[in-house]
Amino acid sequence: MRSYDDDTLPLQPPIRLPDEATLAAAVRAAPLAEELEPEGDDTEVLAAWADHCRERLAADEGLLLELLRLFLSREPAQGDIPGTLSGLGLVRQAEPYTLSWLGLWTARLIIADTTGQEIPVMGSLADGDAAALLHGLRSYPEAERGEELAGWLKGRDADAAATEIASALATVSPLSRAVGVELLWSDSGTSGFGDEGRLALSRLLEEPKLGAVIAARTGREDRQPVPEEIAWVLVDMAAALLEFGDEPGEVINSIAMGMNSEEQTNTIAMLAFGDHPWTGRVLQVFIDHHPDERVAAAARKALRRLRGLADLRA
């Protein structure tokens, strides 16, 4: 599974797709199917069609951009539909001219190819482990998150499932970790584990770094970070926003928290001494986007120091 770390496209919400047989039937019914003659079983037909679509779209940037626009906006096309998109079965043949099932499926493949972001499909996480679940749920709205979680829990013991998610928190990405903490902390029902989840989290509070993040996210004032954990918590919080695709200003504000320039400069300097794997990316946001040159300069210095310390640790 690839982690999304491309800042050109915010994480996209999940989509719904029919089964493989339905998609393959749509390929065989597409206007261009007679010309392109897709052959084989459903899997082979879809693989061949994906290659055809990639070739056609790579040759015409306008078509590619229109497909992506329709996918990202989820709105009908305005005006005439490009014949190739219609011929490939990617757009509905009648108004409203939105993407068809095949169009959603193809756009998802193209986005994965071009950005590395694998947009989740509803129901696809049920057989994965806890880490895969948390990774997939990063972009889910609350209602869809509850639906996907219910599918994942089907056939699993709730206590064991909560323990499995808690055990994954230390190794997943910052945003996946935030999702996991929220699931375990929330009341039981459609999108939480209730008492079982909170108990699983409480067992982790004394864990270095992870326990401090959990305490910060759940408001546990009885578990304060020790000095060497503060940088890790700040970076983890900011990195979750960065991973989701929030604006740079939001990432900066999550650390600045109303501090003046001098206080921000001191805080930025402290980040260099942490060992959070996302520290460099968070510092780069300050370098590229902070409006105060003094803070940006402090971030550049901190990044150099971070790299030097990494070399020493290696």
C-alpha positions as CSV (number, residue, x, y, z in Angstrom):
1,M,0.0,0.0,0.0
2,R,1.4,3.4,-1.0
3,S,1.1,6.3,1.5
4,Y,-0.1,9.5,0.0
5,D,2.5,12.2,0.4
6,D,1.9,14.2,-2.8
7,D,0.8,17.8,-1.9
8,T,-0.8,18.4,-5.3
9,L,-4.2,16.8,-4.4
10,P,-5.9,16.6,-1.0
11,L,-7.1,13.2,0.1
12,Q,-10.3,12.3,-1.7
13,P,-13.3,10.7,-0.1
14,P,-14.2,7.1,-0.9
15,I,-16.3,6.2,-4.0
16,R,-18.8,3.4,-4.5
17,L,-18.3,1.0,-7.3
18,P,-20.1,-2.1,-8.5
19,D,-18.5,-5.5,-8.7
20,E,-16.0,-6.5,-11.4
21,A,-18.6,-8.3,-13.5
22,T,-20.8,-5.2,-13.7
23,L,-17.8,-3.1,-14.7
24,A,-16.7,-5.6,-17.3
25,A,-20.3,-5.6,-18.7
26,A,-20.1,-1.8,-19.0
27,V,-16.9,-2.2,-21.0
28,R,-18.5,-4.6,-23.4
29,A,-21.4,-2.3,-23.8
30,A,-19.3,0.9,-24.4
31,P,-19.7,2.5,-27.9
32,L,-16.0,1.9,-28.7
33,A,-16.0,-1.8,-27.5
34,E,-16.8,-3.1,-31.0
35,E,-13.7,-1.2,-32.4
36,L,-11.4,-2.1,-29.6
37,E,-12.7,-5.7,-29.1
38,P,-11.9,-6.4,-25.5
39,E,-11.5,-10.1,-25.0
40,G,-11.1,-12.6,-22.1
41,D,-12.7,-12.9,-18.7
42,D,-13.8,-10.0,-16.7
43,T,-10.4,-9.3,-15.1
44,E,-8.7,-9.4,-18.5
45,V,-11.3,-7.2,-20.1
46,L,-10.9,-4.5,-17.4
47,A,-7.1,-4.7,-17.5
48,A,-7.2,-4.2,-21.3
49,W,-9.7,-1.4,-21.1
50,A,-7.6,0.4,-18.4
51,D,-4.7,0.3,-20.8
52,H,-6.8,1.7,-23.7
53,C,-8.1,4.5,-21.5
54,R,-4.6,5.4,-20.3
55,E,-3.3,5.5,-23.9
56,R,-6.2,7.7,-25.1
57,L,-6.0,10.1,-22.2
58,A,-2.2,10.3,-22.3
59,A,-2.5,11.5,-25.9
60,D,-4.9,14.2,-25.1
61,E,-4.3,16.3,-22.0
62,G,-7.7,18.1,-22.5
63,L,-9.5,14.8,-22.2
64,L,-7.5,13.8,-19.1
65,L,-8.3,17.1,-17.4
66,E,-12.0,16.9,-18.2
67,L,-12.1,13.4,-16.7
68,L,-10.4,14.6,-13.6
69,R,-12.6,17.7,-13.3
70,L,-15.7,15.5,-13.5
71,F,-14.3,13.2,-10.9
72,L,-13.2,15.9,-8.4
73,S,-16.3,18.1,-8.8
74,R,-18.8,15.2,-8.9
75,E,-20.9,17.6,-11.1
76,P,-22.3,17.0,-14.6
77,A,-20.4,18.1,-17.6
78,Q,-21.2,21.5,-19.1
79,G,-21.9,21.6,-22.8
80,D,-20.9,18.9,-25.3
81,I,-19.3,15.7,-24.0
82,P,-16.0,14.8,-25.7
83,G,-16.7,11.9,-28.0
84,T,-13.8,9.8,-26.7
85,L,-15.0,10.0,-23.1
86,S,-18.5,9.0,-24.2
87,G,-17.1,6.3,-26.5
88,L,-15.1,4.7,-23.8
89,G,-18.1,4.6,-21.6
90,L,-16.7,6.9,-19.0
91,V,-19.6,9.4,-19.1
92,R,-23.3,8.6,-18.8
93,Q,-25.1,8.5,-22.2
94,A,-28.0,10.6,-21.0
95,E,-28.4,13.7,-18.9
96,P,-27.1,14.5,-16.4
97,Y,-23.7,13.8,-18.0
98,T,-21.8,12.7,-14.9
99,L,-19.2,10.0,-14.8
100,S,-20.4,6.5,-15.2
101,W,-19.4,3.6,-12.9
102,L,-16.7,3.0,-15.5
103,G,-15.7,6.6,-15.5
104,L,-15.3,6.6,-11.7
105,W,-13.2,3.4,-11.9
106,T,-11.0,4.8,-14.6
107,A,-10.5,8.2,-12.9
108,R,-9.5,6.4,-9.7
109,L,-6.8,4.4,-11.6
110,I,-5.5,7.6,-13.3
111,I,-5.2,9.4,-10.0
112,A,-3.4,6.5,-8.5
113,D,-1.0,6.5,-11.5
114,T,-0.3,10.2,-11.4
115,T,-0.3,11.1,-7.7
116,G,0.1,7.9,-5.8
117,Q,-3.1,8.5,-4.0
118,E,-5.3,5.3,-3.9
119,I,-8.8,6.5,-3.4
120,P,-10.7,4.0,-1.3
121,V,-13.7,2.1,-2.5
122,M,-16.5,1.6,0.0
123,G,-16.5,-1.9,1.4
124,S,-12.9,-2.6,0.3
125,L,-11.3,-2.4,3.8
126,A,-13.3,-5.2,5.4
127,D,-10.6,-7.8,5.0
128,G,-7.6,-5.7,5.8
129,D,-5.7,-5.4,9.1
130,A,-6.0,-2.5,11.5
131,A,-3.2,-0.5,9.8
132,A,-4.9,-0.9,6.4
133,L,-8.2,0.2,7.9
134,L,-6.8,3.3,9.4
135,H,-5.0,4.2,6.3
136,G,-8.1,3.8,4.2
137,L,-10.3,5.7,6.6
138,R,-8.2,8.9,6.5
139,S,-10.5,10.6,4.0
140,Y,-13.8,9.2,5.0
141,P,-16.7,11.5,6.1
142,E,-18.2,10.5,9.4
143,A,-21.2,8.6,7.9
144,E,-19.1,6.6,5.5
145,R,-16.5,5.9,8.2
146,G,-19.2,4.3,10.4
147,E,-20.4,2.2,7.5
148,E,-16.9,1.0,6.6
149,L,-16.0,0.4,10.3
150,A,-19.2,-1.7,10.6
151,G,-18.1,-3.9,7.7
152,W,-14.6,-4.3,9.1
153,L,-16.0,-5.3,12.5
154,K,-18.4,-7.9,11.1
155,G,-17.2,-11.3,12.4
156,R,-14.6,-9.7,14.7
157,D,-14.8,-9.5,18.5
158,A,-15.1,-5.9,19.5
159,D,-12.6,-6.0,22.3
160,A,-10.0,-7.8,20.1
161,A,-10.7,-5.3,17.3
162,A,-10.1,-2.3,19.7
163,T,-6.9,-3.9,20.9
164,E,-5.7,-4.5,17.3
165,I,-6.3,-0.9,16.3
166,A,-4.6,0.3,19.5
167,S,-1.6,-1.9,18.7
168,A,-1.3,-0.3,15.2
169,L,-1.2,3.3,16.4
170,A,2.5,3.5,16.9
171,T,3.4,2.4,13.4
172,V,0.9,4.1,11.2
173,S,1.0,7.6,9.6
174,P,0.1,10.7,11.6
175,L,-3.3,11.0,10.1
176,S,-4.0,7.3,10.4
177,R,-3.0,7.6,14.0
178,A,-5.4,10.5,14.5
179,V,-8.2,8.5,13.0
180,G,-7.5,5.5,15.2
181,V,-7.5,7.6,18.4
182,E,-10.8,9.1,17.4
183,L,-12.3,5.7,16.7
184,L,-11.2,4.3,20.0
185,W,-12.1,7.4,22.0
186,S,-15.6,7.9,20.5
187,D,-18.8,6.5,22.0
188,S,-19.8,3.1,20.7
189,G,-22.3,3.1,17.9
190,T,-21.7,3.7,14.2
191,S,-18.2,5.1,14.4
192,G,-16.7,4.4,17.8
193,F,-15.7,1.7,20.3
194,G,-16.9,3.3,23.5
195,D,-15.5,2.0,26.8
196,E,-13.6,-0.8,25.1
197,G,-11.8,1.7,22.9
198,R,-11.0,4.1,25.7
199,L,-9.6,1.3,27.8
200,A,-7.4,0.3,25.0
201,L,-6.1,3.9,24.7
202,S,-5.5,4.2,28.4
203,R,-3.2,1.2,28.3
204,L,-1.0,3.2,25.9
205,L,-0.8,6.5,27.9
206,E,2.6,5.7,29.4
207,E,4.1,4.8,26.1
208,P,6.8,7.4,25.1
209,K,5.7,9.8,22.4
210,L,2.6,7.8,21.4
211,G,1.1,8.2,24.9
212,A,1.7,11.9,24.8
213,V,-0.1,12.2,21.4
214,I,-3.0,10.2,22.7
215,A,-3.2,12.5,25.8
216,A,-3.1,15.6,23.6
217,R,-5.8,14.4,21.3
218,T,-8.1,13.2,24.0
219,G,-7.6,16.0,26.5
220,R,-6.0,13.9,29.2
221,E,-4.4,16.6,31.3
222,D,-3.2,14.0,33.8
223,R,-0.7,12.8,31.2
224,Q,1.6,15.8,30.3
225,P,4.4,15.3,27.8
226,V,8.0,15.3,29.1
227,P,10.2,17.9,27.4
228,E,11.6,15.5,24.8
229,E,8.0,14.5,23.7
230,I,6.8,18.0,23.0
231,A,8.4,18.3,19.6
232,W,7.1,14.9,18.6
233,V,3.5,15.8,19.6
234,L,3.7,19.1,17.8
235,V,5.0,17.5,14.6
236,D,2.5,14.7,14.7
237,M,-0.4,17.1,15.0
238,A,0.8,19.3,12.2
239,A,1.7,16.3,10.0
240,A,-1.8,14.9,10.2
241,L,-3.1,18.2,8.7
242,L,-0.3,18.1,6.0
243,E,-1.1,14.5,5.2
244,F,-4.8,15.3,4.7
245,G,-4.0,18.1,2.3
246,D,-4.9,21.1,4.4
247,E,-3.7,24.5,3.5
248,P,-0.1,25.4,4.6
249,G,-1.6,28.1,6.9
250,E,-3.5,25.5,8.8
251,V,-0.4,23.5,9.3
252,I,1.5,26.5,10.5
253,N,-1.2,27.6,12.9
254,S,-1.3,24.2,14.5
255,I,2.2,24.8,15.8
256,A,2.1,28.6,16.1
257,M,-1.0,28.6,18.3
258,G,-1.0,32.4,18.7
259,M,2.6,32.7,19.6
260,N,4.6,35.8,18.6
261,S,7.5,35.5,16.2
262,E,10.1,35.0,18.9
263,E,8.2,32.3,20.5
264,Q,7.6,30.6,17.2
265,T,11.3,30.8,16.4
266,N,12.2,29.1,19.7
267,T,9.6,26.4,19.1
268,I,10.8,25.7,15.6
269,A,14.3,25.4,16.8
270,M,13.1,22.7,19.3
271,L,11.6,20.6,16.5
272,A,15.0,19.8,15.1
273,F,15.9,17.7,18.2
274,G,12.9,15.4,17.8
275,D,13.0,12.2,15.7
276,H,9.5,12.3,14.2
277,P,9.7,11.0,10.6
278,W,7.6,13.9,9.4
279,T,9.7,16.7,11.0
280,G,11.4,17.6,7.7
281,R,8.2,17.9,5.8
282,V,6.6,20.1,8.5
283,L,9.7,22.4,8.6
284,Q,9.6,22.7,4.8
285,V,6.0,24.1,5.1
286,F,7.4,26.8,7.4
287,I,10.3,27.5,5.0
288,D,8.0,27.8,2.0
289,H,4.9,29.5,3.4
290,H,5.5,31.3,6.7
291,P,5.0,35.0,6.2
292,D,7.6,36.0,8.8
293,E,11.1,35.7,7.3
294,R,12.6,35.3,10.8
295,V,10.5,32.2,11.4
296,A,11.2,30.8,8.0
297,A,14.9,31.3,8.6
298,A,14.6,29.5,11.9
299,A,12.9,26.6,10.0
300,R,15.8,26.5,7.5
301,K,18.3,26.4,10.3
302,A,16.3,23.7,12.1
303,L,16.1,21.6,9.0
304,R,19.9,21.7,8.5
305,R,20.3,20.7,12.1
306,L,17.8,17.9,11.8
307,R,19.7,16.5,8.8
308,G,23.0,16.8,10.7
309,L,21.6,15.0,13.7
310,A,20.1,12.3,11.4
311,D,23.6,11.7,10.0
312,L,25.0,11.3,13.5
313,R,22.3,8.9,14.5
314,A,23.0,6.8,11.4
